[in-house]
């Protein structure tokens, strides 16, 4: 992913609300499956890491990205933005070249 594409995805994610919250149980197989399903449907999602989670948000982002075969767009504080290219052409986010 180029820096231009990453910047475009960051701009799209700014107005989004987090759709998942990661708490003290951290990354579970159920959470990973739910995030993968959401990425398939939306392509771009935002995840929030709660205060009671002891793990580092960057480590969590890398783990989720690896398990879901997605890309980490950004990690700011306790917010994670993930992107996975969709297969459906109609709902696909058009990235700049």
C-alpha positions in Angstrom: 0.0 0.0 0.0 1.4 3.4 -1.0 1.5 6.4 1.3 -1.1 8.1 -0.9 -3.5 5.2 -0.5 -2.8 5.0 3.3 -3.6 8.8 3.6 -6.8 8.3 1.7 -7.9 5.5 3.9 -7.0 7.5 7.0 -9.2 10.4 5.8 -12.1 8.0 5.3 -11.6 6.5 8.8 -11.6 9.9 10.5 -15.4 10.1 10.4 -16.0 6.5 11.4 -17.0 5.3 14.8 -15.3 2.1 16.2 -17.4 -1.0 15.7 -15.4 -3.2 18.0 -14.0 -2.8 21.5 -11.1 -4.9 22.8 -11.2 -5.4 26.5 -9.3 -7.4 29.1 -9.7 -10.7 27.3 -7.7 -9.1 24.4 -7.7 -10.9 21.0 -9.9 -14.0 21.1 -10.7 -16.4 18.2 -14.3 -15.2 18.4 -13.3 -11.5 18.1 -10.9 -12.4 15.2 -13.8 -14.1 13.3 -16.1 -11.2 13.9 -13.5 -8.7 12.7 -12.9 -10.8 9.6 -16.6 -10.8 8.9 -16.9 -7.0 9.3 -13.8 -6.5 7.1 -15.4 -8.6 4.4 -18.6 -6.6 4.5 -17.1 -3.1 4.9 -13.4 -3.2 3.8 -12.4 -0.5 6.3 -13.1 -0.7 10.1 -12.1 1.1 13.2 -11.4 -0.8 16.5 -11.1 0.7 20.0 -8.9 -0.8 22.7 -10.3 -0.2 26.1 -8.4 1.0 29.2 -8.6 -2.4 30.9 -6.7 -4.1 28.1 -3.1 -4.7 29.2 -1.8 -5.4 25.7 -0.1 -2.8 23.5 -2.5 -1.5 20.7 0.2 -1.8 18.0 0.8 -5.4 19.0 -3.0 -6.1 18.9 -3.3 -4.4 15.5 -0.5 -6.5 14.1 -2.0 -9.7 15.5 -5.4 -9.0 14.1 -4.0 -8.0 10.7 -2.0 -11.2 10.5 -5.0 -13.4 11.5 -7.4 -11.7 9.1 -5.0 -11.1 6.3 -5.7 -7.4 6.4 -3.5 -4.3 6.6 -3.1 -1.9 9.5 -3.8 1.6 8.2 -3.0 3.4 11.4 -2.8 3.1 15.2 -3.4 6.3 17.1 -3.5 6.0 20.9 -6.0 3.2 21.5 -7.7 3.3 18.1 -6.9 0.9 15.3 -7.9 1.2 11.7 -7.8 -1.9 9.5 -8.3 -2.4 5.7 -8.9 -5.5 3.7 -9.6 -5.3 0.0 -13.1 -6.6 -0.8 -14.1 -9.0 -3.6 -17.4 -7.2 -4.4 -16.8 -4.6 -7.1 -20.0 -2.6 -6.3 -19.1 -1.9 -2.6 -15.3 -1.6 -3.2 -13.4 1.4 -1.9 -11.6 3.0 -4.9 -8.0 3.7 -3.9 -5.9 6.3 -5.6 -3.1 5.0 -7.8 
